[in-house]
Amino acid sequence: MANHKSSEKRARSSETKRQQNSNYLSAVRTAVKKYRFALNGLTVGTGEDATKVMDLLKKAQTALAKAAAKGMLHKNNAARSISRLTQAFKGVEKSGVSASAATKPKAKSAKASAKKTAAKKSVKKTAAKSTKSKK
């Protein structure tokens, strides 16, 4: 038991922090667990959508990174967990389950991107000409 006023206060604040940290770590574990269940559903084929699994992966990664930033988890522990969660998703993706909907959309054709850049260049040229003629 604390004998001094400052040590009593320290004991109270330590208990409060312990409870807050416990609740936060519980939320992190829940986020990871939800992702793993969804990933398992994706592999089994129970109708889990790949975009939903990708969103859960992002939430779990964010929760782990924040816990590491706040000092509740060691940064290497969080990095290792994030890496393993991402590897699991990529492993499922390679095994034949289409997760292309969750990843970036396909790039536009080279023709379309060339047209865009040409249009941007012509706009820049006309703007440069108009500024020169005003001087």
C-alpha positions in Angstrom: 0.0 0.0 0.0 1.2 3.5 -0.8 2.4 5.6 2.1 2.8 9.0 0.6 0.4 11.3 -1.2 2.4 11.3 -4.4 2.7 7.5 -4.4 -1.1 7.1 -3.8 -1.7 9.4 -6.8 0.7 7.4 -8.9 -1.0 4.1 -7.9 -4.4 5.6 -9.0 -3.1 6.9 -12.3 -1.3 3.6 -13.0 -4.5 1.7 -12.4 -6.4 4.0 -14.8 -3.8 3.6 -17.5 -3.7 -0.1 -17.0 -7.4 -0.3 -17.7 -7.2 1.9 -20.7 -4.4 -0.1 -22.2 -6.2 -3.3 -21.5 -9.3 -2.0 -23.3 -7.2 -0.8 -26.3 -5.3 -4.0 -26.6 -8.5 -5.9 -26.5 -9.8 -3.8 -29.4 -6.6 -4.5 -31.4 -7.0 -8.3 -30.8 -10.6 -8.1 -31.8 -9.7 -6.3 -35.1 -7.1 -9.0 -35.9 -9.5 -11.8 -35.0 -12.3 -10.3 -37.2 -9.8 -10.1 -40.1 -8.7 -13.7 -39.6 -12.3 -15.0 -39.5 -13.1 -13.1 -42.7 -10.0 -14.4 -44.4 -10.9 -17.9 -43.4 -14.4 -17.3 -44.9 -12.8 -16.1 -48.1 -10.7 -19.2 -48.4 -13.6 -21.6 -47.6 -15.9 -19.7 -50.0 -18.6 -18.7 -47.6 -19.3 -15.6 -49.5 -16.9 -13.2 -47.8 -16.1 -10.4 -50.2 -12.4 -9.7 -51.0 -13.0 -5.9 -50.6 -14.5 -6.5 -47.1 -11.5 -8.6 -46.1 -9.1 -5.9 -47.4 -10.9 -3.3 -45.3 -10.6 -5.5 -42.3 -6.9 -5.9 -43.0 -6.4 -2.2 -43.2 -8.3 -1.7 -39.9 -6.2 -4.4 -38.2 -3.0 -2.8 -39.5 -4.0 0.6 -38.3 -4.9 -0.7 -34.9 -1.5 -2.5 -34.6 0.4 0.5 -35.8 -1.3 2.8 -33.3 -0.7 0.4 -30.4 3.0 0.4 -31.3 3.1 4.2 -31.5 1.4 4.5 -28.1 3.9 2.0 -26.6 1.5 -0.7 -25.9 3.2 -3.1 -28.3 6.8 -3.2 -29.3 7.3 -1.7 -32.7 8.9 -4.9 -34.0 6.1 -7.0 -32.6 3.5 -4.8 -34.4 5.6 -4.9 -37.7 5.8 -8.6 -37.5 2.1 -9.0 -37.0 1.2 -6.6 -39.8 3.6 -8.5 -42.1 2.1 -11.9 -41.3 -1.5 -10.6 -41.8 -0.5 -9.2 -45.2 1.2 -12.4 -46.2 -1.9 -14.4 -45.3 -4.0 -12.2 -47.6 -1.5 -12.5 -50.4 -1.3 -16.3 -49.9 -5.1 -16.5 -50.3 -5.0 -14.3 -53.3 -2.4 -16.5 -55.0 -4.3 -19.7 -54.2 -6.9 -18.8 -56.7 -9.4 -16.6 -54.8 -9.9 -13.5 -56.8 -9.1 -10.5 -54.7 -8.5 -8.2 -57.6 -11.6 -6.2 -56.5 -9.8 -5.4 -53.3 -6.6 -4.3 -54.9 -6.0 -1.3 -57.1 -8.2 -1.1 -60.3 -6.5 -1.9 -63.5 -4.5 0.8 -65.2 -6.0 2.5 -68.2 -4.7 1.7 -71.6 -1.5 3.4 -72.8 -3.5 5.3 -75.4 -5.7 6.9 -72.9 -2.9 8.0 -70.7 -0.9 9.3 -73.7 -4.0 11.4 -74.7 -4.2 12.8 -71.1 -0.6 13.9 -71.0 -0.8 15.4 -74.5 -3.8 17.4 -73.4 -2.1 18.6 -70.3 1.0 19.7 -72.3 -1.2 21.7 -74.8 -2.9 23.5 -71.9 0.4 24.4 -70.4 1.7 25.7 -73.8 -1.4 27.9 -74.3 -1.2 29.2 -70.8 2.5 30.1 -71.3 1.8 31.8 -74.6 -1.0 33.9 -73.1 1.2 35.1 -70.2 4.0 36.1 -72.7 1.6 38.0 -74.9 0.3 40.0 -71.9 3.7 41.2 -71.1 
